[in-house]
Amino acid sequence: MDLIDPELTLSQFEALPPEIVAPLCEATATDLRDWGQRLLDAVAGDDPDAIRRARHSLKGLCGNFGASAVMRCADGDLQSADARARFHECIEATIATILALAAPLIPQ
């Protein structure tokens, strides 16, 4: 399963000054986790408006990196504990993939 579009992701990072890449990666990780949790909370609260907002925001963020797996999970049924765990794992794997791809561009 492709978690991100590597070419799109690299193009996003390569267009930035190197000192911005690490903070952007941190912000991306935080945003993915936060919006993922907001979506899960909205599903648990059976709040259709909050679900739409969270999905929309998460998809917008994922679009920057071609994070299609997270987008597919976000569109799926997140009612069961197994589905929520898979969604969380998908977000964490996506973050790890983005960080690994960006690592060579981060000044040491």
N, C-alpha and C positions, 0 to 999 in steps of 0.2 A: 504494500500500500504506500503510495506516495503521500507523505505528510505535507510537504511544501513543494513549491516550484523553485528549484535551486537557482535557475537563471534569473527569475524575477526577484528573488530574495537578494542575490548578489548584486543585481543592478540597483536595488534600493540602497544597499550599504555602500557600494563603490561610489555612489554619487555624493556621499557625505564626507566631510572632513574626518580623518581617522579617529580623532578624539571624541567624536559624537557617536561612534558605533557602539561602544560599550554601554553608555547611558540609554541609547535607543533600545538595545537588547534587553536591558533591565526593565525599561518602561513597557516593552512589548510583553515580556513575561508577566509582569504585574497586571497589565490590561487583560491578557488572555485568561489568567486565573480569576481576576475580578469579574469579568463579564461572564465567564463560565459559571461562576458561583451564583451570580445574579440570575442567570437562566435557570439553574437548578432550584434556586429559592422560589422563583416565579412559578415553575412547574409544580413544586411542592405546595405552594399557596394557591394553586389553580387560578392564577391571575393572567387572563389572556392578554391584556394590554402590556403587562410587564414582560410576558413571554415574547411578544412581538418586538418590544423595544430591545430586550436583551439579545434576541436572535439577530435583529438588524445591526446592532452595534458590534456584535461578535463577528458577523459576516463582513462588515466593513473593515474591521481590523484584519481578519483572515485574508481578505482580498489583497492586502498589501504584500502578502507572502505566498499567495496561491495555496493557502492552508486548506485544501479541499477536504481533508479527512475530518477536521474539526467542524467545518461547515456541514458535512453530511451528518455527523453525530448530532449537531445542534438541531438539525431538521428532524431527527428521529424521535421516537418515543423515549422519553427520559423518566418514565414513571418507576420502573423497577430499579432495585438496588444494583443489579448487574449492569444495566444500561448506564446508570449514573457513574459507576466505577469505570466502565469502558470510556465514557466521555472524559472523565478526569484523567485517565491514562493517556488518552489521545492528546489532550492538551499538554500534558507533561512531556510526552514524546515529541510533540511539535516544537515545544520550547527548546528541548535538548537539541533537536535538529537545527533549529535556527541558530542557536548559540555555537554549535559545532561549525556551521558554515561561516559564521561571522568571525570566529576566533582568529583566523589568519590576518584579518583586517584590523584587529585591535592592537594598538601599540603596546609593547611590553615595557 
